[in-house]
């Protein structure tokens, strides 16, 4: 039963994301996407974690992000810690799933990633540069939501 449910969740996420992923943040290559996630916050961090879960593009593409459960797990932890007023049950569910795919010997890599980016996010918060609403954003813009 759990396997069928998990398969259904993943199918819905793949189907939804493949049709809507283009043009949504984070954009650009991996380092550009990380820079956006550090500044733009919760939804971009969710999308980045999802990109790491599924992979985005192909090596050599301008918007390539490799499939990497260590980084997916780390970004789920980052968004849970950085956005306590935004998180919901799906965030903890996704963190549990992605971190469950990480081998025990990779845990230290997860936490290194978390500790690498949390100070940058805290710095952006202290400068008032975190999750700043931009005037050029379209109201009602669709977001990628990786929920069942």
C-alpha positions as CSV (number, residue, x, y, z in Angstrom):
1,X,0.0,0.0,0.0
2,X,2.7,2.5,1.0
3,X,4.7,1.7,-2.2
4,X,1.6,2.4,-4.4
5,X,1.0,5.7,-2.5
6,X,4.6,6.7,-2.9
7,X,4.5,5.8,-6.6
8,X,1.4,7.9,-7.1
9,X,2.9,10.9,-5.3
10,X,6.0,10.7,-7.4
11,X,4.0,10.3,-10.6
12,X,1.9,13.4,-9.8
13,X,5.0,15.4,-9.0
14,X,6.7,14.4,-12.2
15,X,3.7,15.0,-14.4
16,X,3.0,18.4,-12.7
17,X,6.6,19.5,-12.7
18,X,7.5,18.5,-16.2
19,X,4.7,20.7,-17.6
20,X,5.3,23.7,-15.4
21,X,9.0,23.7,-14.5
22,X,10.2,25.8,-17.4
23,X,10.4,29.5,-16.4
24,X,10.0,29.0,-12.7
25,X,12.5,29.8,-10.0
26,X,15.2,28.7,-9.5
27,X,16.5,29.5,-12.9
28,X,19.9,29.0,-14.4
29,X,22.6,26.5,-13.6
30,X,23.2,24.9,-10.2
31,X,25.2,27.8,-8.7
32,X,22.7,30.4,-10.0
33,X,19.8,28.4,-8.6
34,X,21.5,28.1,-5.2
35,X,22.0,31.9,-5.1
36,X,18.3,32.4,-5.8
37,X,17.3,30.0,-3.1
38,X,19.5,31.8,-0.6
39,X,17.9,35.1,-1.3
40,X,14.3,34.2,-2.5
41,X,13.5,31.8,0.3
42,X,10.9,29.2,0.9
43,X,9.3,28.4,-2.5
44,X,12.6,28.6,-4.4
45,X,14.2,26.4,-1.8
46,X,11.3,23.9,-2.2
47,X,11.8,24.0,-6.0
48,X,15.5,23.6,-5.7
49,X,15.1,20.5,-3.4
50,X,12.7,19.1,-5.9
51,X,15.1,19.8,-8.8
52,X,17.8,17.8,-6.9
53,X,15.3,15.0,-6.3
54,X,14.3,14.6,-9.9
55,X,17.3,16.2,-11.7
56,X,16.7,19.0,-14.2
57,X,18.0,19.1,-17.8
58,X,21.0,17.3,-19.2
59,X,24.7,17.8,-18.5
60,X,25.8,20.7,-20.6
61,X,22.3,22.4,-20.6
62,X,22.3,26.0,-19.3
63,X,19.8,25.0,-16.6
64,X,21.2,21.6,-15.6
65,X,20.9,20.5,-12.0
66,X,22.0,16.9,-11.3
67,X,19.8,14.4,-9.5
68,X,21.3,14.4,-6.0
69,X,19.5,13.1,-2.9
70,X,22.2,14.4,-0.5
71,X,21.6,18.0,-1.8
72,X,17.8,17.4,-1.9
73,X,17.8,16.3,1.7
74,X,20.0,19.3,2.7
75,X,17.8,21.8,1.0
76,X,14.7,20.3,2.7
77,X,16.4,20.7,6.1
78,X,17.4,24.3,5.2
79,X,13.9,25.3,4.3
80,X,12.5,23.7,7.4
81,X,15.0,25.6,9.6
82,X,14.9,28.9,7.7
83,X,11.2,29.3,7.2
84,X,9.4,28.2,10.4
85,X,6.3,30.4,9.6
86,X,5.9,29.0,6.1
87,X,6.4,25.3,6.4
88,X,3.6,22.7,6.3
89,X,3.1,19.0,6.7
90,X,4.3,18.3,3.1
91,X,7.6,19.9,3.8
92,X,8.4,17.5,6.6
93,X,7.1,14.6,4.6
94,X,9.4,15.5,1.7
95,X,12.3,15.9,4.0
96,X,11.6,12.5,5.4
97,X,11.4,10.9,2.0
98,X,14.5,12.6,0.5
99,X,16.7,12.1,3.6
100,X,15.5,8.5,3.7
101,X,17.3,8.0,0.3
102,X,20.6,9.2,1.8
103,X,23.0,6.6,3.0
104,X,24.3,6.8,6.5
105,X,27.9,7.6,5.4
106,X,26.5,10.6,3.4
107,X,24.8,12.2,6.5
108,X,27.9,14.4,7.1
109,X,27.7,15.7,3.5
110,X,24.1,16.7,4.1
111,X,25.0,18.6,7.2
112,X,28.0,20.2,5.6
113,X,25.6,21.6,2.9
114,X,23.1,22.8,5.5
115,X,25.9,24.6,7.5
116,X,27.3,26.1,4.3
117,X,24.1,27.8,3.3
118,X,22.3,28.6,6.6
119,X,24.8,31.4,7.5
120,X,24.3,32.9,4.0
121,X,20.5,32.9,4.5
122,X,20.8,34.4,8.0
123,X,23.0,37.1,6.6
124,X,20.5,37.9,3.9
125,X,17.8,38.0,6.6
126,X,19.8,40.4,8.7
127,X,20.3,42.7,5.8
128,X,16.6,42.6,4.8
129,X,17.4,40.8,1.6
130,X,15.6,37.6,2.3
131,X,12.3,36.8,0.5
132,X,11.9,40.4,-0.6
133,X,8.8,40.8,-2.8
134,X,9.8,42.1,-6.1
135,X,7.6,44.6,-8.0
136,X,8.1,42.9,-11.3
137,X,6.6,39.6,-10.0
138,X,3.2,38.9,-11.5
139,X,0.5,38.6,-8.9
140,X,-1.1,35.1,-8.8
141,X,2.0,33.6,-10.5
142,X,1.8,29.8,-10.5
143,X,4.3,28.0,-8.2
144,X,5.6,24.5,-8.3
145,X,4.2,22.7,-5.3
146,X,5.6,19.3,-4.7
147,X,2.7,17.8,-2.7
148,X,0.6,14.7,-3.2
